[in-house]
Amino acid sequence: MKGLIGKKLGMTQVFDEAGALKPLTLIEAGPCYVTQVKHPEKEGYQAVQLGFGESKPRRLSGGELGHLKKLDLQPLRHVREFRVKGDLDVKEGDRLTVEVFVLGDRVDVVSVSKGKGFQGGMKRHGFRGGPKTHGQSDRQRAPGSRSSTTTPGRVYKGSRGPGHMGSERVTSQNLRVELVDPERNLLGVNGSVPGPKGAVVVVKQARKQ
């Protein structure tokens, strides 16, 4: 199974053998612990549940502590589930590190994007804005008309406009693994990853190879 929970550390850059510069996102991935293995016969589907990040016992509920205590695991702050196809190569209590990935692997990285609060149509959707001349005074960054007149006499649901931006679950797909450092639990992927520094990310094998 190729999947880990980690924490986004930030971005840097590396040069490949040809001298080309590559943007790199560093992720502190693992170590993760297998807290549960789900089987189709019992749960109805096949999946592996991983835990990451030590926590104080008082920060977890009694049910969560009991769930981890069955496997003699320390309190873990973040628990995520990974769907698995085919044969399972892990068992409950196993410890997974960045060594599950190798250079050249393609991964999907899932996280919550940066929250940007309430934003206008230009920033949120890339609207062009109004004219900059011919008597324009306060329409330069306005979204303009979003519907027709008497019919339907309203704005259709789902129309783009100003509103809350960010703080959404986002997946960066098909990123190439450029760095694997087991000693420091570091994983480097080529390109950007959603979320601010310190965000919890899920790294799993790419669906679209």
HELIX and SHEET records of a PDB file:
HELIX    1   1 PRO A   57  ARG A   59  5                                   3    
HELIX    2   2 GLY A   62  LYS A   69  1                                   8    
HELIX    3   3 VAL A   98  VAL A  100  5                                   3    
HELIX    4   4 GLY A  121  HIS A  125  1                                   5    
SHEET    1   A 7 GLY A   3  PHE A  15  0                                        
SHEET    2   A 7 LEU A  21  ALA A  29 -1                                        
SHEET    3   A 7 LEU A 186  ASN A 190 -1                                        
SHEET    4   A 7 ARG A 169  ASP A 181 -1                                        
SHEET    5   A 7 ARG A 106  VAL A 112 -1                                        
SHEET    6   A 7 VAL A 200  GLN A 205 -1                                        
SHEET    7   A 7 GLY A   3  PHE A  15 -1                                        
SHEET    1   B 4 LEU A  76  ARG A  83  0                                        
SHEET    2   B 4 ALA A  47  GLU A  54 -1                                        
SHEET    3   B 4 CYS A  32  LYS A  38 -1                                        
SHEET    4   B 4 ARG A  95  LEU A  96 -1                                        
SHEET    1   C 2 GLY A 117  GLN A 119  0                                        
SHEET    2   C 2 GLY A 163  MET A 165 -1                                        
END                                                                             
